[in-house]
């Protein structure tokens, strides 16, 4: 399995609030966007952003997914969706307990929408406002 930026996959995402309560497993597989796949030392480091149909909570920073982008990503066209930008799960593809190497991406956001995600994520990282849940060491 190789993953590209902007692809949407299923992943047992662990929300930051769940990790703070001591939970170690995501409650259900959900669609996530591969935001930053980085190759380093023969490993693929992944920053995965959750997609949700629930409106963002206070303090969460999110992008609403336009219907066309939702269809490209293999998401339900009938339900509005948000990509949460203010938190992510970090994992390593080659050693992940949570990624199935036989799974294929559901779809992929357009280059334009992916560039917007990347730009907004970069601003959050620079400002120190990205919360990361490390799943690579689990």
DAWOSUL-V975848 format. One record per pair of residues at least 4 apart in sequence whose ideal C-beta (glycine too) atoms are under 6 Angstrom apart, sorted by the first residue. I is the first residue (numbers start at 1). J is the second residue. D is the distance in Angstrom with one decimal. If there is no record, write none. Layout:
i=(I I)
j=(J J)
d=(D D)
This chain:
i=(1 3 3 3 5 5 5 6 6 6 7 7 7 8 8 8 8 8 8 9 10 11 11 12 12 12 13 13 13 13 13 14 14 14 14 14 16 16 16 18 19 31 32 32 33 33 35 35 35 36 37 37 38 39 40 43 43 44 45 46 46 47 47 48 48 49 49 50 51 51 52 53 53 56 56 56 60 60 61 61 62 62 62 63 64 65 65 65 65 67 69 69 70 70 70 71 72 73 73 74 74 75 85 85 87 88 89 89 90 90 90 91 91 91 92 109 109 117 124 124 125)
j=(101 7 34 37 34 37 114 108 109 114 34 105 108 31 33 73 74 106 107 105 29 32 48 26 29 98 26 30 32 50 89 18 19 26 89 133 87 131 133 23 133 51 48 50 49 83 47 49 121 47 44 46 45 44 45 92 94 93 92 91 93 88 90 88 89 83 88 84 81 83 82 79 81 60 62 82 84 86 85 86 82 84 85 83 82 69 70 81 83 77 109 113 75 77 81 77 107 107 109 106 107 81 120 121 131 132 133 135 132 134 136 96 135 136 136 113 114 121 129 130 130)
d=(4.5 5.6 4.8 5.3 5.9 5.9 5.8 5.1 4.3 3.4 4.8 4.1 4.7 5.1 5.6 4.1 6.0 4.7 5.3 5.2 4.3 4.5 5.8 3.4 5.2 4.9 4.8 5.1 5.6 4.9 5.7 5.5 5.5 4.5 6.0 5.2 4.8 4.8 5.7 4.1 4.8 4.3 4.2 5.4 4.6 5.8 4.7 4.8 5.7 4.0 5.7 5.6 4.5 5.8 5.8 5.2 5.4 3.9 5.8 5.0 5.8 4.8 5.9 5.8 4.7 5.6 5.4 5.0 5.6 5.5 5.6 4.8 5.6 4.0 4.1 5.7 5.7 5.3 4.8 4.0 4.2 4.9 6.0 4.8 5.6 5.2 4.9 4.3 5.8 5.6 5.4 4.9 4.1 5.9 5.6 5.3 5.4 4.2 5.4 3.2 3.3 5.7 5.5 5.8 4.2 5.6 5.0 5.1 5.1 5.0 5.9 4.8 4.4 5.3 4.5 4.3 4.9 6.0 4.5 4.6 5.1)
